[in-house]
Amino acid sequence: MTHHPQNAARNALRIAACALLCVLSAQVSAQAASTSSGPAYPTRPVRIVVAFPPGGGNDVIARFYSNRLTTRLGQQIVIDNRGGASGIIGTEIVARAAPDGYTLLFTSLTHAMNEAIQKLPYDTLKSFVPVALLGRGTNVLLVNPAVPARTLPELIALAKSQPGKINYASTGVAGMHHFGGEMFKRAAGINLTHVPYKGGGPAIIAVIAGEVEVMFSTLPLALPYVRAGKLRPLGVGSTTRSALLPDVPTLSEGGARGYEFTVWWGIVAPAGTPAAITSRLNAEFNAISSDPEASKQLAAEGAEVTAWTPAQFNALLAENLAMWKRVARESNIHVE
């Protein structure tokens, strides 16, 4: 049988052309797949910096979410506690981290307060992108049972009759309960004298002992003393009554018109983190929040789960920052 060189050349060309088409087709398919799903994330452990010491309410909530996120993402979520300077130390670490989704910040209300009272090594809004708001709670106004005021209107009337004579305790200068107290004074049109203590424990003991008449506290810290009859709650700072103290009116209802104080917990990432990653994380955190166990965990901290979009969380941050700057300016709150 005779082989024609021309036929052999044609066949070789056909085979080469087919091979080239196959390679090009595979490349196009791979590109399309990578464009549609983006790069795989995560492919290694993710670190969540908690800007508070271990053992407190913030740490408990962070660990609850991180344990469930480990299961959902299939990668270890590592909690890194970096407490100190009202959360500034841990927050700066994340502000300087690579924006790749592998370093996140668990933070709270103080994230928006710090910029209102001091110069920071980062910008509260511009250095971060919001990921997920996990929960929101409120504060409560407490009095020593010996105070001759059984309701908020009675306390306001008493304070008006004795300007500056009634003292309120806080967890420290420029802390969230100092802000809460100054907001209350303005909303109620009264003058109370601020007495700072080193933390919630010493402040609450001082009020129980009668050293100070009034204080603002988080619900988890206050509830055991309220239930034991050692402290009397006169109002909560949320816009609606708390399920934990349903008989206690809001401060706005009781005469401090327009008073609103919301404690919150959330996750932010360094600015420049890809939207595909923050969207994925938002969906995962919100899925964890929809679990009844999350509601139970946050209820223990006097809070309710909040499954918001990053845009909603961003709006809350901007509102908070503007509000705390105004309160700090009007009440002359600054770090000593």
C-alpha positions in Angstrom: 0.0 0.0 0.0 1.4 3.4 -1.0 1.4 6.3 1.5 1.1 9.8 0.0 3.4 12.3 1.9 0.7 15.0 1.3 -2.0 13.0 3.1 0.3 12.3 6.0 1.1 16.0 6.3 -2.7 16.9 6.2 -3.4 14.3 8.9 -0.6 15.7 11.1 -2.0 19.2 10.7 -5.5 18.0 11.6 -4.3 16.3 14.8 -2.2 19.4 15.8 -5.2 21.7 15.1 -7.5 19.4 17.2 -5.0 19.4 20.1 -4.7 23.2 20.0 -8.5 23.5 20.1 -8.7 21.2 23.1 -6.0 23.2 25.0 -7.7 26.5 24.2 -11.1 25.1 25.2 -9.8 23.8 28.5 -8.2 27.2 29.2 -11.5 29.1 28.5 -13.4 26.7 30.7 -10.9 27.1 33.6 -11.1 30.9 33.2 -14.9 30.8 33.2 -15.0 28.6 36.3 -12.5 30.8 38.2 -14.4 34.0 37.2 -17.8 32.6 38.3 -16.7 31.3 41.6 -13.6 33.4 42.4 -10.5 32.0 44.1 -11.2 29.3 46.7 -11.6 30.7 50.2 -10.6 29.9 52.8 -7.7 27.5 52.0 -6.0 28.0 55.5 -6.9 28.9 59.0 -8.6 32.3 59.6 -7.7 34.5 62.6 -10.3 36.5 64.5 -8.6 39.1 66.7 -10.8 39.8 69.7 -10.0 43.3 71.0 -10.8 42.3 74.6 -9.3 40.0 77.2 -10.3 36.3 77.4 -13.3 35.3 79.6 -15.5 38.4 79.2 -18.9 38.5 77.4 -17.2 39.7 74.1 -14.8 36.7 74.2 -17.7 34.2 74.9 -19.7 35.5 71.9 -16.6 35.5 69.6 -15.8 31.9 70.6 -19.4 30.7 70.1 -19.4 32.1 66.5 -15.8 30.9 65.7 -16.5 27.3 66.7 -19.5 27.2 64.3 -17.7 29.1 61.6 -14.9 26.4 61.7 -17.5 23.8 60.8 -19.1 25.8 58.1 -15.9 26.9 56.3 -14.0 23.7 56.8 -11.0 25.6 58.1 -9.8 26.3 61.7 -10.9 29.7 63.1 -8.3 30.9 65.5 -9.3 33.4 68.3 -6.4 35.8 69.1 -7.2 37.9 72.2 -5.5 41.3 72.1 -7.1 43.3 74.9 -6.0 46.7 76.1 -6.5 50.5 75.5 -10.3 50.1 75.1 -9.9 47.8 72.1 -7.4 50.0 70.2 -4.5 47.5 70.4 -6.4 44.7 68.7 -8.1 47.0 66.3 -4.8 48.5 65.0 -3.4 44.9 64.4 -6.3 44.2 62.1 -6.1 47.7 60.4 -2.5 46.8 59.4 -3.2 43.2 58.3 -3.3 42.0 54.7 -6.9 42.5 53.3 -7.2 38.8 52.2 -10.0 37.6 54.5 -7.5 35.7 56.8 -7.5 38.3 59.6 -10.8 39.6 61.0 -11.7 41.8 64.0 -14.4 41.0 66.6 -15.3 44.3 68.0 -18.1 46.2 69.8 -19.6 49.6 70.6 -16.3 51.0 71.8 -15.0 50.7 68.1 -17.1 53.8 67.3 -16.5 55.6 70.7 -12.7 55.6 70.6 -12.4 58.0 67.7 -14.8 60.4 69.5 -12.4 60.9 72.4 -8.8 60.5 71.1 -6.6 60.4 68.1 -6.3 56.8 66.7 -3.6 55.0 64.7 -6.3 54.1 62.2 -9.6 55.5 60.8 -12.7 53.9 62.3 -14.6 53.9 59.0 -12.0 54.0 56.3 -9.5 51.4 57.6 -12.1 48.6 57.7 -15.0 47.1 55.8 -18.0 45.8 57.7 -18.6 42.0 57.5 -21.5 41.1 59.9 -23.4 42.6 62.8 -23.9 39.7 65.3 -26.1 41.1 68.0 -27.4 44.2 69.8 -28.3 44.9 73.4 -28.9 47.8 75.7 -27.9 49.4 79.0 -30.0 49.8 82.2 -30.3 52.6 84.7 -30.0 51.3 88.3 -30.4 52.9 91.7 -29.7 51.8 95.2 -33.0 50.7 96.7 -32.6 53.4 99.5 -32.9 56.2 96.9 -36.4 57.8 97.3 -37.4 57.3 93.7 -39.3 54.2 92.6 -39.8 55.4 89.0 -37.7 57.3 86.4 -40.0 60.4 86.6 -39.4 60.4 90.3 -35.6 60.2 89.9 -35.7 63.1 87.3 -37.8 65.2 89.7 -35.4 64.4 92.6 -32.4 65.3 90.5 -34.0 68.6 89.4 -34.7 69.5 93.1 -31.0 68.8 94.0 -28.8 69.8 91.0 -25.4 68.0 91.0 -26.1 66.4 94.4 -26.9 62.9 93.0 -23.9 60.9 91.9 -23.7 58.3 89.1 -21.1 55.6 88.8 -19.4 54.5 85.6 -16.8 51.9 84.6 -14.3 54.6 84.0 -13.7 58.0 82.3 -14.7 57.9 78.6 -16.1 54.4 78.9 -19.5 53.4 77.5 -21.4 54.0 80.7 -19.8 57.4 81.1 -21.2 58.2 77.6 -24.6 56.6 78.7 -24.8 58.8 81.8 -24.0 62.0 80.0 -26.6 61.3 77.3 -29.1 60.7 80.0 -28.4 64.0 81.7 -29.0 65.9 78.5 -32.1 63.9 77.5 -33.7 64.4 81.0 -32.5 68.0 81.5 -30.8 67.2 84.8 -27.4 67.5 86.4 -25.8 64.4 88.0 -22.2 64.2 89.2 -20.0 61.5 87.5 -17.9 59.2 89.7 -15.7 56.9 87.7 -14.6 53.4 89.0 -12.1 50.9 87.6 -14.6 48.5 85.9 -18.2 47.3 86.2 -17.6 45.2 89.3 -16.3 48.0 91.6 -19.0 50.4 90.3 -21.9 48.1 91.0 -20.5 47.3 94.5 -20.3 51.1 95.2 -24.0 51.5 94.3 -25.1 48.5 96.3 -23.1 49.9 99.3 -24.8 53.3 98.9 -21.5 55.2 98.1 -23.2 56.3 94.8 -26.9 56.5 94.1 -27.2 55.7 90.4 -25.3 53.8 87.7 -25.7 52.6 84.1 -24.8 49.0 83.4 -25.0 46.2 80.9 -27.9 43.9 81.5 -25.9 40.7 82.2 -23.9 42.4 85.0 -27.0 44.0 86.5 -29.5 41.1 86.4 -28.3 39.0 89.3 -28.4 42.1 91.6 -31.8 43.2 90.3 -33.2 39.7 91.0 -31.7 39.6 94.5 -33.4 43.0 95.2 -30.0 44.7 95.8 -30.5 47.2 92.9 -33.6 48.8 91.4 -33.9 49.2 87.6 -35.7 52.3 86.5 -35.2 52.2 82.7 -33.5 50.6 79.8 -31.7 52.4 77.0 -33.2 50.6 74.0 -36.1 52.0 71.9 -38.3 49.0 73.0 -38.6 47.3 76.4 -36.2 44.4 77.0 -37.5 40.8 77.1 -35.2 40.3 80.1 -36.9 43.2 82.1 -40.4 43.5 80.5 -41.9 45.6 83.3 -39.1 48.2 83.2 -39.9 51.1 80.8 -37.5 52.6 78.3 -35.6 55.7 79.4 -37.4 57.6 76.6 -40.8 56.5 77.9 -39.8 57.5 81.4 -38.9 61.1 80.6 -35.5 61.1 79.0 -37.0 61.8 75.6 -35.2 60.4 72.6 -32.6 58.5 74.7 -31.3 55.5 72.8 -28.2 53.5 73.8 -27.4 50.3 71.8 -24.6 48.0 72.7 -23.5 45.9 69.7 -21.1 43.2 68.6 -19.8 42.7 65.1 -17.0 41.5 62.7 -15.0 43.9 60.4 -12.1 43.2 58.1 -9.2 45.3 56.8 -10.1 47.9 54.1 -9.6 46.4 50.6 -10.8 42.9 51.5 -12.5 41.6 48.4 -16.3 41.9 48.3 -16.7 38.2 47.3 -15.0 37.3 50.6 -17.0 39.7 52.9 -20.2 38.6 51.2 -19.4 34.9 51.8 -18.5 35.6 55.5 -21.7 37.7 56.0 -23.8 34.8 54.7 -22.0 32.3 57.0 -22.3 34.5 60.1 -26.0 35.2 59.4 -26.6 31.5 59.0 -25.0 30.9 62.4 -27.2 33.7 63.8 -30.4 32.0 62.6 -29.6 29.0 64.8 -31.7 29.1 68.1 -28.4 28.4 70.0 -27.1 31.8 68.9 -30.2 33.5 70.3 -29.7 31.7 73.6 -26.0 32.7 73.7 -26.7 36.3 73.0 -29.6 36.4 75.4 -27.1 35.5 78.2 -25.3 38.7 77.3 -28.6 40.7 77.4 -28.7 40.9 73.6 -30.6 39.7 70.5 -29.1 38.3 67.3 -29.0 40.8 64.4 -28.5 39.3 60.9 -27.8 42.5 58.9 -26.1 43.2 55.5 -22.6 44.8 55.5 -24.3 48.0 54.2 -26.7 48.1 57.2 -23.8 47.6 59.6 -21.8 50.3 57.9 -24.7 52.8 58.4 -24.9 51.9 62.1 -21.1 52.5 62.5 -21.4 55.9 60.7 -24.4 56.9 62.9 -22.7 55.8 66.1 -19.5 57.7 65.3 -21.3 60.9 64.6 -23.4 60.5 67.8 -20.5 59.8 70.1 -18.5 62.7 68.7 -21.4 65.0 69.4 -21.9 63.6 73.0 -18.1 63.8 73.7 -18.0 67.4 72.5 -21.1 68.6 74.3 -20.2 66.8 77.6 -16.4 67.5 77.3 -15.6 63.7 77.5 -11.9 63.0 76.7 -9.2 60.5 77.8 -7.3 61.8 80.8 
